[in-house]
Amino acid sequence: MKNIHFPQDSKLLTQAIQTIKYAEFFMYHLRVLLNSELAQGQSKIKKVFDASKIAAFIDALPYQLSTDQKTSIQEILGDLKSEKTMMRLLQGDVGSGKTIVALISALATIDAGYQVAFLAPTELLATQHTLNIKKQLAQSPIKVEFLASSLPTKVKNELLERLENHDIDLIIGTHAIFQEHINFKKLGLVITDEQHRFGVLQRHALISKGEHVDVLSMSATPIPRTLANALFSELDISSIMTMPSNRGKIITHLIQENSLMGIMDDLIDEMQAKHQVYVICPAITQGQLNTRNVETVYENLVKVYGKQFKIDMLHGQMDASIKEQTMQDFVAGHIDMLISTTVIEVGIDVANATRLVVYDADRFGLSQLHQLRGRIGRSHLESICYLLTKTKDSDTLKRLSLLEKYDSGFEIAYHDLITRGPGDIIGVKQSGLPSFSFGNVVDDQQLLLQAKEDAKAFLGGDLNENQKTYLEKLKKSTSADQTFID
């Protein structure tokens, strides 16, 4: 510390800064490893499943899986068959086909005689996953159910009893699945969609509901593989870099005007062609953020275009049943234009949606805008994303213009890391990436990777009693929201 505060020369200062960065990275990896299934050295019984059934399901799909999807499936199935507990991150761009990979993983686990919990960050997304998966498994005896806190008590109690009796193979839900009174007969796999939305302790609460449960975490906020390897001590990583071949192009336009005036003709043409439009606002009501809001935009558009088109709105403060019905109506094509907050940001899949408008785009991170953009372009139809902003700030405009230049979520996430920092990749502290006081995950990747390897070696070595006692204290004190220098 002396050389940090009173260095004799710049060389000693640089060395001191590197030392404290290394210490911070080392403590981070130590804590992560201590709380992972892998660090505890847990082995498991191999999951034995019929590979020919999995191959038959894949062959029956109405589309071809990409090479990256096939590789990811083989990696995951290899983990399931191994004697080591799986802790794997499946990362891929928006719309790259992660969900079908997760479903195939679930089918293998169920065929091996286990239950699967599929965790989504929102009830809206959990509902859509349930509808889609039930449709895909309509001819299968596999029992799929949905669980959320909004369900009537009687329905929930029936589901809980069926879970305990292994009368449900795949349960899809939200945070409700974490609750202490929910028990499984034979939980074998936990799948988390958008893994950064769930805390470490939440995921561990679910894993503890079974013995040596395999874990597959999915993320549509991809980061470069080298950085992912350096950051995630406890995870093996599978990446889907390619998009399905049947996807149309998404064109992005940055417009320095916070109004629909210049683009309304195009939106009308699309709706007349029976295609659908999203309009995204940062706020729900007037005055919340001094930005465009859902309620006012909805009222104004209905006044002018309400007789010609079916316009509706969606936001997080609406009753769950109304949200679900509105989204189902949009999926079914009964709504032409949906005015919404970012509640539709993750996973909502409507192939007929071809236009997305984002008001006050400067209020969002690049990766969050890319997530929103991923709501369109989910079929062969060409789609357009309009980013509206009234800002004159040159740095902000330069940042937003990257979305016109790049289609790849990996490229965009990397630039967001550089410009906004890891703690704000997709919004305020929602990236799931650690916050360091001294180190920088982009600039100090080699040091981060070295600290990871050293932490693994330290835990795998012969520890004296003092070290063991310290590690036990460290493990008990670990929380998800702390810095890594004590």
C-alpha positions, 0 to 999 in steps of 0.5 A: 500500500505504501507504493500506492500512496507514496511511490518512489517512482512510476515503476513501483507505482505500476507494480503496486497497482498490478499487485492490487488488481491481481489480489482483487481478481484472485479473491473474486475467483476464489469466492466463485469457485468456493460456491460452485459445484465444481469447486466442491469436487462433486461427482454424480451418477452418469445420466443414461439416455437413449441417444437414438430418441434424441437424434429422432427428435432432431431429425423431425424438426422442421428446420436444420440445426446450425453447426454451432447448435449441434456442437453445443448439444454434443458438449451438453450431452457429454456433460450429462453422461459424465460423472462430473456435475455440469456447470455450463454457460450456453451463450449466443446472440438474440435469436440464435436458437439457444432454447431448442438446444436447452430443450434437447438437453431437457429431453435427454435428462427426462429420458434418463429418468430425471425431472427438469426445472426451466427458469425464466426471468419473467412470467411473460417469457415463462408462459411463452416457453411453456406454450412453445414447448408444449406445442413441440412435445404435443405427440410426446408423453412428457408432462410439461407444466407452468408454475408462477406465483400468480396462479390460484392457490389450488392450482399451485398446490396440485402442481406441487403435489405432482412435482413431488410424485414425479408426475411432472417431467418439466416444470417451467416458471419464474422465481416461484420455483425457488420457494422452500416448500417446493420439492422435486422427486428427482431433479436432475437438470436446472436450466436458467434463461438469461442467467444474469437475472438470477442471483448466485444464491437463488440458483443454488437454492434451486440446485439444492432441491436435488442431488448433484444437479446439472446446471445449464445457464443461457445468456443472450448477452454474449461476451467474447469467449476469451473474456468469458473464459477469464471471468467465469471460473465455475463454468464451461462455455458453449457458444452459438456464433451463427444465426439460423439460415431462414432469418431475414435481414434487420436494418437499423436506422438512427434518427435524431428526432424523437417522433414517429412523424418521418417513419409513420408511413412505413409503419402503416405500410407494414401493418396494412401488409398484415405485419406487426410493429413494436413501439418501445418507451422508457417510461410507463407514465408521464413525468417518470423519466422526462421521456416518452411514456407508454400511456401517452404514446398509446393514447395519442396513436389510438386517437389517430389510428385506432379505427384503422388498426388494433393498437394495444399497450404492455408494461410491467405494472399491468395485472399478470393475466392482462399482460399474458392475454395481451402478449398472446393476442400479439403472438396470434396476430390480433394486435397490429401495434404494441406500445410497450416498455422493455418488458418484451426485451427477452425471448418474446418470439413473434415471427410476423413482427417486422418493425421496432421503434425505440423512443429515447434510445439514448436511455438504453445500453447498446446490448439492451437495444440489441436485445430489443432489436432481436424481437424482429427479424425472426422469420424470412421477412426483412425488418427495420429497427428505428432508434429515435433520440433527441440527444445532441451529445456526440459521444452518445450518437457515436455509441448508438451508431454502432448498432447501424454498423454491427449485427453481431451481439458479440461485437456490440457487447464488446463495445458496450464493455469498453464504453459503459463498463461491465456493470452496465452491459444491458442496464443498471447492474444487470449484466451478471458481471462482477464490479471491480474497484481496481481491475478492468475486465477488458484491459486486464484480461490476461491478469484476470485469467492468471488469477483464475488459474492460480485460484484453481491451483490454490484450491487443488493444493494441500492447504494448512489448517489456517488456510482451511479455516480462512476458506470456510469463513470466506465461503460463509461470507460470500455474497453476490453484491460485494467487492473483492478486496477485504 
